[in-house]
């Protein structure tokens, strides 16, 4: 997954003289505590911060020490511990006069400062966000340069009384621009200390005030929704009349050919007709687009998404992703987002909902629905079916003996069942129990490594693959037999190759290629994080080659699945608008022809979800989810990043305008 939320949590410490010497904040994930942020002021004035949270065997655990000047700018910052992937962290920053120096896994720099600046740690705790806020509030024009690059600006939004805690407290909402595509929000108390940082997935809040999250979260969401509504009203063109797209080349995945010199008529969100250019006689008041000989093709599908409100849905549309399948989310928040998108109050793709169920335990996934008995499994599946979900995804802590019942309950309600292969179960057993689909290519590889990696609830499902997959003979009878079983049972595989690229190949100052093609289009703060190459797994000394070989074998295995007749779906487990094209480029690297890869991400995905008669083609009667591409991805898959126009039924969007509205450079820049 593209870990933008984690970057912001750790990117962005200053104490007011009246502030308490000790403060404790709780990390909340989907309504449950799973970590803490401890801040204490020492007798010498230094600030100590401990931060950790737990996420299925992952999660950071760091200890930081800060000293700040009279303007709350750090003059010393040190952080040690481990990052999200349990890689060792040792980061230092010092400023003496106008000279600043910092060192971390990726940087070792000394710089003369022309003006005051705030150092953004690579692995600092969320307390730094509050520290940055205090420094910004003291700065002229409430603006500061960020070190080593970027600029931040703060704005006070409003105040609120909070009574859900040990005593009533007045808190203020602040918005900091310059860290993300849209402002980053945080709540400070009267001493300008961190009270809360809210998001729908993971939040931080003052201990004792956990019940206040609902109130402050609702208010923050109202403010964010207002911004989304303004973008939607400005950037959505409603097609209230028929639209003729003239002079285009057409790629229809059903035929896998390119038709030149065509016109396509759309009305009421559907394709009415496809003709040779100049043949169709239309009314004078029909809207027209001159395709300029560009390629018209169906909108893309991301079959492994975790959609959240904010910029991700807009980025998906801007990149030509018109449908996503959400495989794990907070049901209430996802429903609210879908409602906003479909009503036109926000911009985003169509969303197919899959429910998420896991078993209880120390490595349970982020869900509110757990099943340790058949009765709980039946109830969870029935609740999802009653709410209109079409699929259920089970996770790594589900008891293997519950899988056959889960399949039975899901199929009785007409739902597909997919998931991680539960721990202490092989992929073969998962398929033989009746599962319809397997998420992630590493679980296919782990089928052959069960004697070495039986417990896949932890990051061992990644590191075990890196350690042992290089020794597996992909041409062995064992591998061939399993691929035959997948084809026979019509089991679908969702590889998410792009998810593992940075994880397996990223090295300090040697990043993988997953974001190389779009790096220049991203904000400076993001470029720093990506270019550092520090987001991958910890590679033991002397094992770098094995990690690279293991990843290549995951690519090869994906190609073997396709050539064996196993159905693939293209998913990113991240932001589709950033990663889906890379996923398809990796399919091409696996030996899948570009036209076949495009079919996987369009008509093939629709067929898997039983919607192939309505979506995924440029043909009369089909829903008009279309993209106009200035290039030919049937020859060069990277051309799929050159989307100019996106049509999602009765709505039309200019890709460049969408990207520019959130501070991203469009693919075509002067």
SVG drawing of the C-alpha trace seen along z (x, -y; Angstrom):
<svg xmlns="http://www.w3.org/2000/svg" viewBox="-31 -38 59 71">
<polyline fill="none" stroke="black" stroke-width="0.4" points="0.0,0.0 1.2,-3.5 1.9,-4.6 1.1,-8.3 -0.8,-8.3 2.2,-6.7 4.6,-9.3 2.4,-12.1 2.1,-10.5 5.8,-10.3 6.9,-13.4 5.3,-15.8 7.8,-18.2 8.5,-23.1 6.6,-23.2 4.6,-26.2 5.7,-27.2 2.3,-26.5 2.0,-23.1 1.9,-19.9 5.2,-18.2 3.7,-14.9 1.0,-14.1 -0.2,-10.8 -2.1,-10.3 -3.7,-7.1 -3.5,-5.7 -6.9,-4.5 -7.4,-2.2 -11.0,-1.6 -12.2,-2.5 -9.8,-0.4 -6.5,-1.4 -3.4,0.0 -0.6,-2.3 0.4,-5.4 2.3,-8.7 4.0,-9.7 5.5,-13.2 7.4,-14.4 9.4,-17.6 12.6,-16.9 14.2,-19.1 16.8,-20.4 13.9,-21.5 14.4,-18.8 11.4,-16.9 11.2,-13.1 8.7,-11.4 7.9,-7.6 5.7,-6.5 4.5,-3.1 1.5,-1.4 0.9,2.2 -0.4,3.4 -0.3,7.1 3.3,7.6 4.3,4.3 4.4,0.8 7.0,-1.7 8.4,-1.9 10.6,-5.0 12.1,-7.2 12.9,-10.8 14.6,-13.7 14.1,-17.4 15.4,-20.8 13.8,-23.9 14.6,-27.6 12.4,-30.5 10.5,-30.2 9.8,-26.5 12.2,-25.6 14.2,-22.4 17.9,-22.9 18.3,-19.2 16.2,-16.2 17.2,-12.5 15.1,-9.5 16.0,-5.8 14.1,-2.6 12.4,-0.8 10.1,-2.0 6.9,-0.5 8.6,2.4 10.8,2.9 13.9,1.5 16.4,-0.2 16.1,-4.0 18.9,-6.3 18.3,-9.9 19.8,-13.1 19.4,-16.8 21.4,-19.7 21.4,-23.4 24.1,-25.8 23.6,-29.4 22.9,-29.4 24.4,-25.9 22.1,-22.9 23.2,-19.3 21.1,-16.1 21.8,-12.4 19.4,-9.5 19.5,-6.3 19.3,-8.2 20.7,-11.7 23.9,-13.1 24.0,-16.9 25.2,-20.1 23.7,-23.4 24.0,-27.1 20.5,-28.5 19.6,-31.8 16.4,-31.9 14.7,-29.9 13.6,-26.5 11.9,-23.5 13.5,-20.1 11.1,-17.3 12.3,-14.0 12.2,-11.0 11.0,-8.9 9.8,-11.3 6.7,-10.8 3.4,-12.7 4.4,-15.1 6.5,-16.8 3.3,-17.9 2.3,-19.7 5.8,-21.1 5.6,-22.4 2.2,-23.9 3.6,-25.9 6.6,-27.1 4.4,-28.1 2.1,-30.1 5.1,-32.1 6.6,-32.6 6.0,-35.7 3.0,-35.2 2.7,-31.8 4.9,-30.3 8.2,-28.4 10.7,-26.7 10.9,-23.0 14.3,-21.3 15.6,-19.8 13.0,-21.1 9.4,-22.4 7.4,-25.0 4.6,-24.9 1.8,-27.3 -0.7,-27.1 -4.3,-28.4 -6.5,-28.4 -9.8,-27.0 -12.0,-27.1 -12.3,-26.3 -14.5,-23.7 -15.5,-22.9 -14.9,-19.2 -16.6,-17.8 -16.1,-14.1 -13.1,-13.6 -11.8,-14.2 -12.6,-17.9 -14.0,-20.2 -11.3,-21.5 -11.3,-24.0 -9.4,-22.8 -8.6,-24.4 -8.5,-22.9 -5.6,-23.9 -4.8,-23.2 -1.2,-22.9 -0.5,-23.2 2.6,-22.0 2.9,-18.5 0.3,-16.8 -1.9,-17.4 -4.6,-19.0 -4.2,-20.5 -3.2,-18.3 -5.5,-18.9 -4.7,-18.6 -6.3,-19.7 -4.4,-21.6 -5.4,-22.4 -5.1,-25.9 -1.4,-25.4 -0.9,-24.5 -0.2,-20.9 -1.4,-18.0 -4.9,-17.0 -5.9,-14.9 -5.1,-14.1 -8.2,-12.5 -8.6,-10.3 -11.2,-7.6 -8.6,-4.9 -6.2,-5.8 -6.3,-8.6 -4.4,-10.0 -6.2,-11.5 -5.5,-12.7 -5.8,-9.8 -9.1,-10.1 -10.8,-11.9 -11.2,-8.9 -15.0,-9.4 -14.5,-12.9 -13.1,-11.6 -16.6,-11.1 -17.5,-14.8 -14.3,-16.3 -14.0,-13.8 -17.5,-14.7 -16.7,-18.4 -13.4,-17.9 -15.1,-15.8 -17.7,-18.5 -14.9,-20.9 -13.2,-18.5 -16.4,-17.6 -17.0,-21.3 -13.6,-21.4 -14.5,-18.2 -17.9,-19.6 -16.3,-22.8 -13.9,-20.7 -16.8,-18.5 -18.9,-21.5 -16.0,-23.2 -14.4,-20.2 -17.4,-17.9 -19.1,-18.5 -22.5,-16.9 -23.4,-15.3 -27.1,-16.4 -27.2,-16.1 -25.9,-13.4 -22.1,-13.6 -20.4,-12.7 -16.7,-11.8 -15.3,-12.1 -12.1,-11.1 -10.8,-8.5 -9.0,-5.1 -10.9,-2.6 -9.5,0.3 -12.3,2.7 -10.9,5.5 -13.4,8.0 -11.9,7.8 -8.4,6.8 -8.1,4.8 -7.7,1.1 -10.3,-0.5 -9.1,-3.7 -11.3,-6.7 -14.3,-6.1 -17.0,-8.1 -18.8,-7.2 -22.2,-8.6 -23.1,-8.7 -26.4,-9.5 -27.7,-9.2 -24.5,-7.6 -24.4,-4.8 -22.9,-4.2 -25.5,-4.5 -23.5,-3.7 -20.0,-3.2 -19.5,-4.2 -16.9,-5.0 -16.0,-8.7 -18.4,-11.0 -21.1,-8.3 -23.3,-9.2 -25.9,-11.9 -26.6,-13.6 -28.7,-16.6 -27.1,-20.1 -27.3,-20.5 -25.3,-17.4 -22.2,-18.1 -19.0,-17.2 -15.4,-16.3 -12.7,-16.1 -10.7,-13.1 -7.8,-14.2 -6.9,-10.6 -6.3,-9.7 -7.1,-6.2 -10.5,-5.7 -10.8,-2.7 -12.8,-1.5 -12.1,-3.0 -9.7,-1.1 -10.6,1.1 -8.5,1.5 -9.6,4.7 -7.7,4.2 -8.5,0.8 -9.0,-0.6 -10.7,-3.9 -10.8,-6.8 -12.2,-10.3 -9.8,-13.0 -7.7,-13.1 -7.5,-9.4 -10.9,-9.1 -10.1,-12.2 -6.7,-10.9 -8.2,-7.6 -10.6,-9.4 -7.8,-11.7 -5.8,-8.7 -8.6,-7.0 -9.7,-4.5 -13.5,-4.5 -14.2,-1.5 -12.5,-0.1 -13.3,2.9 -12.8,2.0 -11.5,5.0 -11.4,3.8 -12.7,0.6 -14.9,-0.9 -18.4,-0.1 -20.0,-3.3 -17.3,-5.6 -17.1,-3.9 -20.9,-4.1 -20.8,-7.8 -18.0,-8.3 -19.9,-6.3 -23.0,-8.4 -21.0,-11.6 -19.5,-10.4 -22.7,-9.2 -24.6,-12.3 -22.0,-14.5 -20.7,-16.0 -17.3,-14.4 -15.3,-13.1 -14.4,-9.4 -14.8,-6.0 -17.6,-3.5 -17.1,-1.3 -17.7,2.4 -17.8,3.3 -16.2,6.4 -16.6,7.0 -13.6,7.9 -13.6,10.6 -10.7,11.8 -10.2,13.9 -9.3,12.4 -5.7,12.4 -2.5,10.4 -2.2,10.0 -5.8,9.4 -6.4,7.2 -8.0,3.7 -11.7,4.7 -14.7,4.4 -16.0,7.8 -14.5,10.9 -15.3,14.6 -13.9,17.3 -17.0,19.6 -19.3,20.7 -22.1,18.7 -20.0,15.5 -18.9,16.3 -22.5,16.7 -23.6,13.5 -20.7,11.5 -21.4,12.7 -25.2,12.3 -24.7,8.7 -22.5,7.9 -24.9,9.5 -27.9,7.6 -25.9,4.4 -25.4,4.9 -21.8,6.2 -21.0,8.6 -17.9,10.3 -16.3,11.2 -12.5,11.1 -11.2,13.2 -7.9,12.6 -4.8,14.3 -6.1,15.0 -9.2,16.9 -9.1,20.5 -8.5,22.8 -11.3,25.1 -13.7,22.2 -12.9,21.6 -15.3,24.3 -18.1,22.9 -17.2,19.3 -17.3,20.4 -20.7,22.1 -22.3,19.2 -21.0,16.7 -22.2,18.8 -25.6,19.3 -26.0,15.5 -24.6,15.2 -21.3,13.6 -17.8,14.4 -15.3,15.3 -11.6,14.4 -8.8,13.4 -5.4,14.0 -4.7,17.6 -5.2,18.0 -2.2,18.9 -1.4,22.6 -3.2,23.3 -1.8,23.8 -3.1,22.1 -4.0,25.5 -6.2,26.2 -7.8,22.7 -8.7,23.5 -9.9,27.0 -12.2,25.5 -13.9,23.5 -12.4,20.0 -13.1,18.0 -10.0,15.8 -6.6,15.3 -5.3,11.9 -1.5,11.2 1.0,13.3 3.1,14.0 0.3,16.4 0.7,18.4 4.4,18.6 3.9,19.5 1.9,22.6 5.3,24.2 7.0,22.8 4.6,24.0 7.2,26.2 9.3,23.0 6.6,20.3 3.4,21.9 2.4,18.7 1.6,16.0 0.0,13.5 3.2,11.5 5.6,9.9 7.1,13.4 4.7,13.7 7.0,11.2 10.4,12.0 9.9,15.7 9.2,15.4 12.4,13.3 14.4,15.9 13.1,19.1 11.5,18.4 14.8,18.2 15.4,21.9 12.0,22.9 12.0,24.5 9.1,22.8 9.2,25.5 8.7,28.3 5.7,30.7 4.5,29.4 4.1,25.9 2.6,27.0 0.1,29.2 -1.0,26.3 -1.5,24.0 -3.6,26.7 -5.8,26.9 -6.3,23.1 -7.4,23.3 -9.7,26.3 -11.3,24.6 -11.5,21.3 -9.8,19.6 -9.0,15.9 -5.7,14.5 -5.1,10.8 -1.3,10.5 -0.7,6.8 2.8,7.0 3.3,3.3 2.7,3.6 5.8,5.7 8.2,3.9 9.2,1.2 9.0,3.6 11.5,6.1 13.6,3.8 13.8,0.5 17.2,-0.2 18.6,-3.3 19.1,-5.9 18.4,-3.2 14.6,-3.3 12.7,-0.8 11.0,-1.8 7.4,-1.8 7.1,-5.6 9.9,-6.5 7.6,-7.5 5.6,-10.0 8.1,-11.2 8.6,-14.6 4.8,-15.2 4.6,-14.8 5.1,-17.4 8.7,-18.0 8.1,-16.4 6.9,-13.2 9.8,-13.2 12.2,-13.2 10.5,-10.2 10.3,-8.1 13.8,-9.0 15.3,-8.0 14.4,-4.4 13.9,-3.7 10.4,-2.3 11.3,1.4 11.9,4.4 15.1,4.7 17.5,6.7 20.0,8.8 23.6,8.3 24.5,10.3 20.8,11.1 20.1,8.3 20.5,10.5 18.0,13.1 15.4,10.4 15.8,9.3 15.6,12.9 12.5,13.6 10.7,10.6 11.6,11.6 10.2,15.0 6.9,13.4 6.8,11.6 7.6,14.9 4.9,16.7 2.3,14.1 3.2,14.7 2.9,18.5 -0.5,18.1 -1.7,16.2 -0.2,18.7 -1.7,21.6 -5.2,20.1 -5.7,18.8 -7.8,15.6 -5.9,12.6 -7.4,9.3 -5.3,6.1 -5.2,4.5 -2.8,2.1 -3.6,2.3 -3.0,-1.4 -3.9,-4.5 -4.9,-3.2 -4.2,-6.6 -0.6,-6.3 0.0,-2.5 -2.3,-0.8 -0.3,-1.5 2.8,-0.2 0.9,3.0 0.1,3.4 3.7,2.7 4.8,5.5 2.3,7.8 3.9,7.0 7.3,7.7 5.8,11.1 5.3,11.9 1.6,10.9 0.9,9.1 -0.1,5.4 -3.5,6.0 -4.2,8.9 -3.1,6.8 -5.5,4.1 -8.3,6.6 -7.4,7.8 -7.9,4.3 -11.1,3.6 -13.5,6.2 -11.8,9.0 -12.4,7.4 -16.0,6.7 -16.5,10.3 -15.1,11.5 -17.7,9.4 -20.5,10.6 -20.8,7.2 -19.2,8.0 -22.5,7.4 -22.6,3.7 -19.0,2.6 -15.6,2.8 -16.2,2.4 -16.6,-0.4 -19.8,1.0 -23.4,0.0 -25.4,0.6 -22.5,0.5 -22.0,-2.0 -20.0,-5.0 -17.0,-4.6 -14.3,-5.7 -10.9,-7.3 -9.2,-9.2 -5.5,-8.5 -2.8,-10.4 -0.7,-7.4 -0.9,-3.7 -0.7,-1.5 -1.2,1.6 2.4,0.9 3.8,-1.0 1.9,-0.4 3.4,-3.6 1.3,-5.6 -1.7,-4.7 -0.5,-7.5 -1.3,-10.0 -5.0,-10.2 -6.6,-13.4 -10.3,-13.0 -12.3,-10.7 -16.0,-9.9 -17.8,-8.2 -21.2,-7.6 -22.9,-11.0 -19.9,-12.9 -16.9,-14.2 -13.6,-15.2 -10.4,-16.9 -7.5,-14.9 -5.1,-17.7 -7.5,-20.0 -8.2,-17.3 -4.5,-16.8 -3.8,-20.5 -6.7,-21.1 -4.8,-19.2 -1.3,-20.4 -0.1,-17.5 1.5,-18.1 -0.5,-16.6 1.4,-14.2 1.5,-16.9 3.4,-19.9 4.9,-22.9"/>
</svg>
